[in-house]
Amino acid sequence: MLAKIERTSMCPEPIQFAAAPDYETKSQVARRLNVSRRTIENPMRQRRLPFIKLTAKIVGFPRAEADAYLAQHFRINARGQESG
């Protein structure tokens, strides 16, 4: 006769994990700024724009940290407006 085995968890309470940060790809950041991917690669290579390497060829930019850097270093003017 087979015995019925009940699965029990070692931790009876559910585990809650902190929400993962929202990451963007290099293309998404470039598209949002209306610049080329190369424009994003330059500060990335200089280690000024925060990023993490997900794989050997794929990087992710934490959205909040990238927004803070971009707000500090890039200025977007409306078309037809002169900066002054």
N, C-alpha and C positions, 0 to 999 in steps of 0.2 A: 504494500500500500504506500502511496506517495504522501508525504507530509506537505501540508499547505504552509508556504512560507510567506509571511507578510513583510513587505518592505517598510522599513522605518528609517527615518533620517536621523543622522547623528545630531542634528541641530533642529529641534522641534519648531522653532520660530522661523518664518520666512526671512531670507536675507534680502536686504534692500541695498542696491548699489547706487552710488551717485551717478547722475546722468552724465553720459559721455559728452565732452565738448563737441560743438558743431565744427566740423572740419570742411574746408573747401579745397578744391584742386587748384593747381596753377592756372589752368584755363579759366576756371570760374572767377578767380581773383582778377585776372587780366580782363575778362569780359566785363566785369563789374566796373572797372576803371576805364574801359574802352582803350586799352593799350595792348601791346603785343606781349606774348609770353616771355620774350627776351627782356622786356622792361621789368618784369617781375623777377627774372633770373638774376639780374645784376645786384639788387640789394640782398637777394637770397645768398648769392655767392660771397658777398661781403659780410654775411652773418648779421645783417641789420634787420631783416624781415624774419620774424619767428616762424619756424616750420619744424616738422618732424618727418623723418624718412619712414615711410610705411613699408616699402620694399626698396630694392636697389635702384629702381627707376621711378617710383611713385612717391611724391611728397604730399603732405597735408598741411594746411595752414589753419591753426585754430582761429576761428572767425573773430572772436572778441579781441585777441591779441593783434591779428592782422589789421582789423579796423582801427585800433588805437595807433598802430604804426602809420597806416595810410593817412589817417586824419592829421597826424603830426607832420608828415613829409610830402603829401600831395595836396595840391589845391585845385579844385575844379571850378572853372568859370563858366557861366552861362554863355551860350553863343551870342555874339553881338554886344557883349558887355566888355568894357575895358577894365583891366585890373589896375588898381591905383591905390 
